[in-house]
Amino acid sequence: MKQTICGALIFVLSCTAILPAQNRFNFSQFGNETVEFIRQPLHWEGNDWLRLGLATAGTVLVMQLDQPVRDAMLKDRGYYKSFPIEFGRRWGDNFTTIAAAGGFALHGILAGNRSTRKVAFEIAQSALYAGGITAALKLALGRARPFTNRGAFVYQPFTIFDDAYYSLPSGHTTLAFALSTVLSRNAGSPPLKIIAFLPAALTALSRVYQDYHWASDCVLAGIIGYAVATWVVDRHDRNESPVSVSSVFPLTIRIVLN
């Protein structure tokens, strides 16, 4: 997660071209929006707190199914290294987020394409915010991973440097849904908007199937990734006309597969 945050920050800094619209996608804008993001809870209204409550309640409800879901997944380990499972895992890797942001940033610089500069900035920004929230929750909650065989309700908060207690939320799933949400929101056609979320769904499945996370870890992580990326894209879309990256969407697929 630290590698993701550092890498994403580099790509935020790489999107510093002077642009004519209100969104300049540079370090100054990133700094201002980071302060705004941190202060958001101070301005939440009833609907915002309701969404938080629903997300929390939904996660707790899924926790009741964590052990049965794990038991069902462990019955057949024949697909552990299959393409869908491995692709899902890689979609949530630090490298994929960094490579996607870097690919869009490079395309934007070389082609002078504002749309892809926007996507690069939003991928990096979403990864930083969502990754930071996830890392803080992992440390504060200290939930035992399923492979420890200690059960679904074992917590050791603030267990430093012990990855076995960093289960909730899933870092891979957070990054996967943040990346997919940005791509979906910037895609021009409904089919692409749907397709963008398929890799993130595979990420959640892979983390449970490979026994690194409980199902509820992935539910909460998906909510975090989606909510943060939505806030980021909405924040930028309020300042300018929507842009479409349908023509460069395959670029991201090629980066990930390579």
C-alpha positions as MATLAB code, in Angstrom:
seq = 'MKQTICGALIFVLSCTAILPAQNRFNFSQFGNETVEFIRQPLHWEGNDWLRLGLATAGTVLVMQLDQPVRDAMLKDRGYYKSFPIEFGRRWGDNFTTIAAAGGFALHGILAGNRSTRKVAFEIAQSALYAGGITAALKLALGRARPFTNRGAFVYQPFTIFDDAYYSLPSGHTTLAFALSTVLSRNAGSPPLKIIAFLPAALTALSRVYQDYHWASDCVLAGIIGYAVATWVVDRHDRNESPVSVSSVFPLTIRIVLN';
ca = [
       0.000    0.000    0.000;
       2.901    2.389    0.726;
       4.290    1.686   -2.763;
       0.935    2.559   -4.265;
       0.694    5.845   -2.385;
       4.240    6.886   -3.345;
       3.807    5.813   -6.947;
       0.466    7.537   -7.303;
       1.908   10.747   -5.866;
       4.615   10.674   -8.530;
       1.989   10.506  -11.248;
      -0.018   13.311   -9.691;
       3.116   15.400   -9.924;
       3.615   14.308  -13.536;
       0.260   15.811  -14.568;
       1.413   19.415  -14.138;
       0.902   20.756  -17.635;
      -0.627   24.221  -17.764;
      -4.189   23.787  -19.016;
      -6.716   26.397  -20.111;
      -9.701   25.194  -18.084;
     -10.322   25.581  -14.391;
      -9.014   22.069  -13.755;
      -5.260   22.339  -14.129;
      -4.466   18.855  -12.791;
      -1.272   19.962  -11.089;
       0.195   19.687   -7.615;
      -1.548   22.848   -6.444;
      -4.954   21.463   -7.388;
      -4.067   18.140   -5.781;
      -3.134   19.867   -2.536;
      -6.317   21.945   -2.436;
      -8.520   18.968   -3.185;
      -6.748   16.834   -0.588;
      -7.597   19.381    2.095;
     -11.176   19.497    0.801;
     -11.388   15.691    0.859;
     -10.124   15.457    4.436;
     -12.612   18.093    5.571;
     -15.597   16.486    3.831;
     -17.052   14.805    6.973;
     -17.355   18.220    8.608;
     -19.879   19.183    5.939;
     -21.782   15.931    5.641;
     -25.551   16.076    5.688;
     -28.113   13.455    6.627;
     -27.849   11.518    3.379;
     -24.072   11.280    3.718;
     -24.280    9.820    7.210;
     -27.006    7.479    6.005;
     -24.706    6.140    3.277;
     -21.952    5.590    5.832;
     -24.386    3.766    8.086;
     -25.606    1.573    5.243;
     -22.044    0.721    4.227;
     -21.187   -0.210    7.803;
     -24.370   -2.222    8.283;
     -23.874   -4.020    4.978;
     -20.320   -4.973    5.927;
     -21.425   -6.277    9.320;
     -24.202   -8.313    7.716;
     -21.803   -9.919    5.249;
     -19.491  -10.754    8.155;
     -22.097  -13.229    9.345;
     -21.509  -15.154    6.108;
     -17.726  -14.915    6.052;
     -16.977  -18.367    7.410;
     -19.565  -20.215    5.250;
     -18.295  -18.385    2.151;
     -14.709  -19.302    2.986;
     -15.634  -22.936    3.560;
     -17.352  -23.059    0.174;
     -14.350  -21.474   -1.561;
     -11.866  -23.884    0.015;
     -13.707  -26.958   -1.247;
     -12.160  -26.664   -4.716;
      -8.636  -25.215   -4.998;
      -8.190  -26.261   -8.626;
      -8.557  -22.706   -9.939;
      -6.033  -21.107   -7.576;
      -3.669  -20.124  -10.422;
      -6.285  -19.905  -13.171;
      -6.301  -16.921  -15.534;
      -9.446  -15.212  -14.108;
      -8.182  -15.493  -10.530;
      -4.665  -14.315  -11.358;
      -5.949  -11.530  -13.598;
      -8.171  -10.331  -10.777;
      -5.280  -10.357   -8.339;
      -3.074   -8.421  -10.716;
      -5.765   -5.825  -11.429;
      -5.620   -4.914   -7.743;
      -1.822   -4.913   -7.535;
       0.078   -1.714   -6.835;
       1.831   -2.033  -10.190;
      -1.399   -2.000  -12.175;
      -2.603    1.271  -10.651;
       0.798    2.873  -11.158;
       1.117    1.514  -14.708;
      -2.380    2.667  -15.639;
      -1.798    6.170  -14.294;
       1.609    6.287  -15.962;
       0.278    5.057  -19.287;
      -2.496    7.621  -19.412;
      -0.128   10.377  -18.254;
       2.438    9.476  -20.913;
      -0.230    9.390  -23.613;
      -1.538   12.748  -22.464;
       1.906   14.336  -22.575;
       3.004   12.878  -25.908;
      -0.330   13.362  -27.671;
      -1.270   16.599  -25.946;
      -4.493   14.887  -24.903;
      -6.276   16.598  -22.036;
      -8.682   13.694  -21.525;
      -5.962   11.175  -20.751;
      -4.146   13.635  -18.486;
      -7.413   13.939  -16.563;
      -7.745   10.160  -16.239;
      -4.145    9.782  -15.076;
      -4.648   12.448  -12.415;
      -7.889   10.864  -11.205;
      -6.444    7.340  -11.034;
      -3.510    8.552   -8.961;
      -5.638   10.777   -6.748;
      -8.238    8.073   -6.100;
      -5.529    5.549   -5.259;
      -3.929    7.936   -2.782;
      -7.149    8.793   -0.961;
      -8.713    5.319   -0.995;
      -5.386    3.657   -0.207;
      -4.817    5.954    2.739;
      -8.247    5.205    4.196;
      -7.748    1.468    3.724;
      -4.286    1.475    5.297;
      -5.586    3.385    8.330;
      -8.500    0.976    8.796;
      -6.259   -2.063    8.429;
      -4.048   -0.813   11.228;
      -6.870    0.396   13.472;
      -9.004   -2.742   13.150;
      -6.323   -5.418   13.024;
      -8.559   -8.181   11.693;
      -6.957  -11.603   11.317;
      -6.721  -12.919    7.771;
      -8.617  -16.141    7.024;
      -5.467  -18.171    6.362;
      -4.502  -17.771   10.032;
      -7.421  -20.112   10.848;
      -8.327  -18.056   13.902;
     -11.886  -17.381   12.831;
     -13.771  -14.484   11.276;
     -14.064  -12.374   14.421;
     -10.507  -12.105   15.722;
      -9.111   -8.570   15.947;
      -5.792   -7.242   17.244;
      -5.887   -3.474   16.660;
      -2.656   -1.603   15.925;
      -0.625   -4.744   15.298;
       2.290   -3.095   13.525;
       4.317   -4.918   10.857;
       2.224   -8.093   10.959;
       0.409   -8.568    7.680;
      -1.601  -11.460    9.127;
      -3.763   -8.864   10.930;
      -4.329   -6.488    8.025;
      -7.393   -8.211    6.571;
     -10.082   -5.512    6.781;
     -10.470   -3.877    4.280;
      -8.840   -5.542    1.258;
      -6.171   -3.288   -0.225;
      -6.236   -5.013   -3.613;
     -10.001   -4.655   -3.866;
      -9.877   -0.991   -2.846;
      -7.398   -0.142   -5.590;
      -9.222   -2.305   -8.129;
     -12.560   -0.565   -7.593;
     -10.967    2.885   -7.495;
      -9.258    2.218  -10.832;
     -12.341    0.644  -12.429;
     -14.586    3.467  -11.226;
     -12.366    6.137  -12.780;
     -12.213    4.220  -16.068;
     -15.961    3.602  -16.045;
     -16.826    7.229  -15.317;
     -14.592    8.435  -18.136;
     -15.691    5.835  -20.684;
     -18.009    7.098  -23.395;
     -20.274    4.117  -23.997;
     -22.489    2.098  -21.612;
     -20.836   -1.239  -22.544;
     -17.396    0.094  -21.622;
     -18.751    1.501  -18.366;
     -19.926   -1.992  -17.408;
     -16.841   -3.814  -18.698;
     -14.601   -1.563  -16.591;
     -15.981   -3.123  -13.399;
     -15.501   -6.762  -14.426;
     -11.773   -6.831  -13.498;
     -12.562   -5.313  -10.086;
     -15.166   -8.016   -9.451;
     -12.528  -10.629  -10.315;
     -10.162   -8.956   -7.852;
     -12.657   -9.340   -5.013;
     -13.301  -12.958   -5.987;
      -9.585  -13.740   -6.191;
      -8.828  -12.315   -2.739;
     -11.480  -14.516   -1.150;
     -10.681  -17.581   -3.260;
      -6.941  -17.362   -2.526;
      -7.782  -17.086    1.193;
      -6.208  -13.685    1.791;
      -9.483  -11.965    2.710;
     -12.947  -12.540    4.053;
     -15.880  -11.643    1.816;
     -16.785   -8.679    4.039;
     -13.235   -7.308    3.653;
     -13.861   -7.039   -0.069;
     -17.343   -5.566    0.317;
     -16.056   -2.690    2.451;
     -13.019   -2.211    0.205;
     -15.182   -2.035   -2.900;
     -17.370    0.599   -1.278;
     -14.327    2.666   -0.313;
     -12.742    2.469   -3.761;
     -15.983    3.296   -5.556;
     -17.002    6.121   -3.211;
     -13.616    7.839   -3.242;
     -13.174    7.608   -7.015;
     -16.715    8.891   -7.531;
     -15.974   11.895   -5.324;
     -12.788   12.626   -7.261;
     -14.413   12.430  -10.702;
     -17.477   14.399   -9.589;
     -15.226   17.089   -8.172;
     -13.542   17.576  -11.550;
     -16.656   17.221  -13.690;
     -18.292   20.121  -11.862;
     -15.592   22.395  -13.239;
     -15.673   21.458  -16.901;
     -17.495   19.620  -19.652;
     -17.308   15.834  -19.466;
     -14.555   14.147  -21.472;
     -14.440   10.686  -23.010;
     -11.515    8.293  -23.109;
     -13.248    5.531  -25.066;
     -10.611    5.718  -27.760;
      -7.754    5.115  -25.309;
      -9.502    2.634  -22.996;
      -7.736   -0.326  -24.719;
      -4.439    1.313  -23.721;
      -5.159    0.422  -20.093;
      -5.917   -3.205  -20.958;
      -2.618   -3.521  -22.807;
      -0.690   -2.013  -19.893;
      -2.208   -4.443  -17.404;
      -1.679   -7.530  -19.571;
       1.929   -6.621  -20.182;
];
